[in-house]
Amino acid sequence: MDPQIIFWFLIFTTFLEVMAIVVLGRTIKSILKSELFRSKMAKVNARAKAADEATKNMGSIGAGIILALLGFLMPEMAMAAAEGADLSSEAGNALQVNVTDNLLYVLLTLNVLLAGVVIYFRQLLQSLLTIDKVKVEKTVKVEDPAERPMAKIMHILTDAAPLDQEETVATDHEYDGIRELDNNLPPWWKWGFYVSIVVGVIYLIHFHVLETGELQIEEYHSEMKRADAEVQAYLAAQKMNVDESNVVLLNEAGALKRGKGLFVQYCEVCHGASGEGKVGPNLTDQYWIYGGDIADVFKTIKYGAKNGMKSWKDELNPIQIQEVSSFINTLQGTEPDNPKAPQGELYVPDMQDLDTPQADSTTVSMLQ
């Protein structure tokens, strides 16, 4: 909030509080001088003189407090007003005051003190107007322990007879001076028993009559099936984590057969039915444009190549790319009809690749 607004608000509040003190002081002074007040004071007897002396001095005491406060706070306000006058002469606004934090704190303190004086004067005025009323001593009601909230709650829960009414529930059985009482069963226990009966009936109908719920053994088997499905889904997700950094060559017949189907569907149009090469390069020789290692073939299929081959990562998942890459590896060394001329550089497999059995034309023909 703008400090100027706060400053003028506090000034206005201070003015109202001073006016209230003046009005209350004059009202108290008028009451003290009235004959009606003197007659009231005469009825108070012993306290009349002391109260009269105290009330007579209230006006001067209140005025002295205000003057002392103003005298203490006036230097700070005068300094701020002088600075504000200089500021207003420069800015051309007579209401502009150089408001500082100290000035706001001073005004706030003055308002709080004046408010205290106003409240005190108001209470004094009220006491003067009711000074002749006789105070009636209030009768102290002795609280019955049985009427306390906790006692009522315990009585509702236990339904036990109070100590002064134990004769109504006493029996003829007495052992070593201890008499047996026949209190009612606690209501909370009885209602718990009734609720358990209702729950038991609902359980019986739900699980054994209508069979709309699973028993514990059935729930166990269902949980085991769900857990097994989650395990299988997790393992499948782990298989999908194959990429060019960890791909390995597959030799399993089913994987190679699926790879051949993918090759026919996606690769045959450019590389030929036997990998002899059409628009794309020949896949049966040892010359490769982007590398003949399984990781290189995987990467080329996944991301595509600058010579026109598209990226297949959106159509094929990692497992499918691995399968078709492994099938392409089986085309190495075959002799298709009308092979395209070699392109790229000669690729010589390293010792690890040589340890992996390579497929010949017989294997390819079996897959076909």
C-alpha positions in Angstrom: 0.0 0.0 0.0 1.1 3.6 -0.7 2.9 5.0 2.4 1.2 8.4 1.8 -2.2 6.7 2.2 -1.1 5.0 5.4 0.2 8.2 6.8 -2.9 10.3 6.2 -5.1 7.4 7.4 -3.2 7.4 10.7 -3.4 11.2 11.0 -7.2 11.0 10.4 -7.5 8.2 13.0 -5.4 10.2 15.5 -7.7 13.2 15.0 -10.8 11.0 15.7 -9.3 9.5 18.8 -8.4 12.9 20.2 -11.9 14.2 19.5 -13.3 11.1 21.2 -11.1 11.7 24.3 -12.2 15.3 24.4 -15.9 14.4 24.2 -15.6 11.7 26.8 -13.6 13.9 29.1 -16.2 16.7 28.9 -19.0 14.2 29.4 -17.3 12.8 32.5 -16.7 16.3 33.8 -20.4 17.2 33.4 -21.5 14.1 35.2 -19.2 14.8 38.1 -20.6 18.3 38.5 -24.3 17.2 38.3 -26.5 17.0 41.4 -27.8 13.6 40.2 -24.3 12.1 40.4 -23.7 13.7 43.8 -26.8 12.1 45.1 -25.7 8.7 43.7 -22.3 9.1 45.3 -23.9 9.8 48.6 -25.6 6.3 48.5 -22.2 4.6 48.0 -21.1 5.6 51.5 -17.5 4.6 52.1 -16.4 4.5 48.5 -18.0 7.8 47.6 -15.2 10.1 48.6 -12.4 7.9 47.0 -14.4 7.5 43.7 -15.1 11.2 43.6 -11.5 12.2 44.0 -10.4 9.6 41.4 -13.0 10.7 38.8 -12.3 14.4 39.3 -8.7 13.9 38.4 -9.4 11.7 35.3 -9.8 14.6 33.0 -6.5 16.1 34.0 -4.7 12.7 34.0 -6.0 11.9 30.5 -5.0 15.3 29.2 -1.6 15.0 30.7 -1.1 11.6 29.1 -2.1 13.0 25.7 0.2 16.0 26.1 3.1 13.8 27.1 2.6 11.6 24.1 2.4 14.5 21.7 5.4 16.1 23.3 7.4 12.9 22.8 6.2 12.3 19.3 6.0 15.9 18.0 9.7 16.2 17.1 9.6 13.3 14.8 6.4 14.5 13.2 7.7 18.0 12.9 10.9 16.8 11.2 8.9 14.7 8.8 6.5 17.6 8.1 9.4 19.9 7.4 10.9 17.4 5.0 7.5 16.9 3.4 7.1 20.7 3.0 10.4 20.8 1.1 9.3 17.8 -1.0 5.9 19.3 -1.7 7.5 22.7 -2.7 9.6 20.9 -5.2 6.8 18.5 -6.4 4.1 21.1 -6.3 1.8 19.0 -4.0 0.9 20.4 -0.6 -0.3 17.0 0.7 3.0 15.3 -0.2 4.9 14.3 2.9 8.2 12.6 3.2 6.9 9.5 4.9 9.6 7.3 6.6 9.2 4.0 8.4 10.0 5.7 11.7 7.2 8.2 11.2 4.7 5.5 10.4 5.8 3.5 13.5 5.4 6.7 15.6 1.9 7.4 14.3 0.9 3.8 14.8 2.2 3.8 18.4 0.3 7.1 19.1 -2.9 5.6 17.7 -2.6 2.5 19.9 -2.0 4.6 23.0 -4.9 7.0 22.2 -7.2 4.0 21.6 -6.3 2.7 25.0 -7.2 6.1 26.6 -10.5 6.1 24.7 -11.4 2.6 26.0 -10.4 3.6 29.5 -12.5 6.7 29.4 -15.5 4.8 28.0 -15.3 2.2 30.9 -15.0 5.0 33.4 -18.1 6.7 32.0 -20.0 3.4 32.1 -19.0 2.9 35.7 -20.1 6.4 36.7 -23.5 5.8 35.1 -24.0 2.6 37.1 -22.3 3.5 40.3 -25.5 3.4 42.4 -26.5 -0.1 41.3 -26.2 -2.8 44.0 -24.2 -5.7 42.9 -26.0 -9.0 43.4 -23.8 -11.8 44.3 -24.2 -14.7 41.9 -25.1 -18.1 43.4 -22.5 -20.6 42.6 -24.0 -23.7 41.2 -22.4 -26.9 42.4 -21.8 -29.0 39.3 -23.1 -32.5 39.5 -20.4 -34.9 38.4 -23.1 -36.9 36.6 -23.9 -33.9 34.5 -20.4 -33.6 33.0 -20.2 -34.3 29.3 -17.7 -37.2 29.7 -19.9 -38.7 32.5 -22.9 -38.6 30.1 -20.9 -40.2 27.3 -19.7 -43.0 29.6 -23.2 -43.6 30.9 -24.5 -43.9 27.3 -21.7 -46.4 26.4 -21.9 -48.5 29.6 -25.5 -48.1 30.8 -24.2 -48.7 34.3 -26.2 -47.7 37.4 -24.8 -44.7 39.2 -23.1 -45.3 42.6 -26.0 -43.9 44.5 -28.4 -46.2 42.7 -26.4 -49.5 43.0 -29.1 -51.0 45.3 -31.4 -51.2 42.3 -29.1 -53.6 40.5 -27.7 -55.4 43.6 -28.1 -59.2 43.8 -28.2 -61.5 46.8 -24.7 -62.9 46.0 -22.0 -61.6 48.3 -18.4 -62.9 48.6 -16.0 -61.6 51.2 -18.0 -58.4 51.6 -18.2 -57.8 47.8 -21.7 -57.7 46.4 -22.5 -58.7 42.9 -24.3 -56.2 40.7 -26.5 -57.0 37.7 -25.8 -54.1 35.4 -27.0 -54.2 31.8 -24.7 -55.3 29.1 -22.9 -52.2 27.6 -24.8 -50.9 24.6 -21.6 -50.6 22.6 -21.0 -54.4 23.1 -24.6 -55.3 22.2 -24.6 -53.2 19.0 -21.2 -54.6 18.0 -22.7 -58.1 18.4 -25.8 -57.1 16.3 -23.5 -55.6 13.6 -21.4 -58.7 13.5 -24.5 -60.8 12.9 -25.6 -58.6 10.0 -22.1 -58.6 8.5 -22.0 -62.5 8.8 -25.3 -62.8 6.9 -24.2 -60.5 4.2 -20.9 -62.4 3.9 -22.7 -65.7 3.6 -25.0 -64.5 0.9 -22.3 -62.6 -1.0 -19.6 -65.4 -1.0 -21.5 -68.7 -0.6 -25.1 -68.1 -1.9 -24.8 -65.6 -4.8 -21.1 -66.3 -5.3 -20.5 -62.7 -6.4 -17.2 -62.5 -4.5 -14.0 -64.4 -4.5 -13.0 -66.6 -1.6 -9.5 -66.4 -0.2 -8.2 -69.3 -2.3 -9.8 -67.9 -5.5 -8.4 -64.5 -4.7 -5.0 -66.0 -4.2 -5.1 -67.8 -7.6 -6.3 -64.5 -9.3 -3.4 -62.6 -7.7 -0.9 -65.2 -8.9 -2.3 -65.0 -12.5 -2.0 -61.2 -12.4 1.5 -61.4 -11.0 2.5 -63.9 -13.8 1.0 -61.6 -16.4 3.0 -58.7 -15.0 6.2 -60.8 -15.1 5.6 -61.7 -18.7 4.9 -58.1 -19.6 8.1 -57.1 -17.9 10.1 -59.7 -19.7 8.6 -58.7 -23.0 9.4 -55.0 -22.2 13.0 -56.1 -21.5 13.3 -57.8 -24.8 12.2 -54.6 -26.5 15.3 -52.9 -25.0 17.4 -54.1 -28.0 19.3 -51.4 -29.8 22.4 -51.1 -32.0 24.6 -51.2 -28.8 23.5 -54.7 -27.6 21.9 -56.4 -30.6 23.1 -60.0 -31.2 22.7 -62.3 -34.2 19.8 -64.7 -34.0 20.1 -68.3 -35.3 16.8 -69.7 -34.0 14.7 -71.0 -36.9 11.5 -69.3 -35.7 13.2 -65.9 -35.4 14.8 -66.3 -38.9 11.4 -67.3 -40.4 9.8 -64.2 -38.9 12.7 -62.1 -40.2 12.2 -63.6 -43.8 8.5 -62.6 -43.6 9.4 -59.1 -42.7 12.1 -59.0 -45.4 9.5 -60.0 -48.0 7.0 -57.4 -46.7 9.3 -54.4 -46.4 12.6 -55.1 -48.1 12.0 -57.2 -51.2 10.7 -54.3 -53.3 14.1 -52.6 -53.2 16.6 -55.4 -52.5 14.9 -58.3 -54.5 13.3 -61.5 -53.4 16.7 -63.2 -52.9 18.6 -60.0 -51.8 20.2 -59.7 -55.3 19.6 -55.9 -55.2 17.3 -53.6 -57.3 17.0 -50.0 -56.3 18.9 -50.9 -53.1 22.3 -52.6 -53.0 23.0 -56.4 -53.2 22.8 -58.0 -49.8 24.4 -61.4 -50.8 28.0 -60.2 -51.4 30.6 -59.0 -48.9 30.5 -55.4 -49.9 28.6 -53.0 -47.6 28.0 -49.3 -47.8 27.2 -48.8 -44.1 28.9 -51.8 -42.6 28.0 -55.5 -42.6 28.2 -56.2 -38.9 24.9 -57.1 -37.2 24.9 -53.9 -35.3 25.6 -51.9 -38.5 22.7 -53.6 -40.3 20.4 -53.0 -37.3 21.3 -49.3 -37.2 20.8 -48.9 -40.9 17.3 -50.4 -40.8 16.4 -48.5 -37.7 17.5 -45.0 -38.7 17.6 -45.3 -42.5 20.4 -44.2 -44.8 21.2 -41.0 -46.8 21.1 -42.8 -50.1 17.3 -43.0 -50.0 16.5 -45.8 -47.5 13.9 -44.7 -45.0 13.9 -45.2 -41.2 11.8 -48.3 -40.2 11.8 -47.7 -36.4 8.2 -46.4 -36.5 6.9 -49.5 -38.4 9.1 -52.2 -36.8 9.8 -52.7 -33.1 13.4 -53.5 -32.0 12.8 -57.3 -31.9 11.5 -57.3 -35.5 14.5 -55.2 -36.7 16.8 -57.7 -35.0 15.0 -60.6 -36.7 15.1 -59.1 -40.2 18.8 -58.1 -39.6 19.6 -61.7 -38.7 17.8 -63.0 -41.8 19.8 -60.6 -44.0 22.9 -62.1 -42.5 21.9 -65.6 -43.8 21.9 -64.2 -47.4 25.7 -63.8 -47.2 27.4 -66.1 -49.7 24.3 -67.1 -51.6 24.3 -66.8 -55.4 21.0 -65.3 -56.6 20.1 -64.8 -60.3 21.1 -61.4 -61.8 23.0 -60.0 -58.7 23.6 -56.3 -58.6 27.3 -55.1 -58.8 29.0 -54.8 -55.5 28.8 -51.4 -53.7 30.6 -50.0 -50.8 33.6 -51.5 -49.1 34.6 -55.1 -48.4 33.5 -56.3 -45.0 35.5 -59.1 -43.3 33.8 -60.5 -40.2 35.9 -60.6 -37.0 36.7 -63.8 -35.1 33.6 -63.6 -33.0 31.4 -63.4 -36.1 33.3 -66.3 -37.7 32.4 -68.4 -34.7 28.7 -67.9 -35.5 27.5 -70.5 -38.1 26.7 -68.7 -41.4 23.7 -69.9 -43.5 24.2 -71.1 -47.0 21.9 -71.2 -50.0 20.4 -74.5 -48.7 19.4 -72.8 -45.5 17.8 -69.9 -47.4 15.9 -72.2 -49.6 14.6 -74.1 -46.6 13.3 -70.8 -45.1 11.7 -70.0 -48.4 
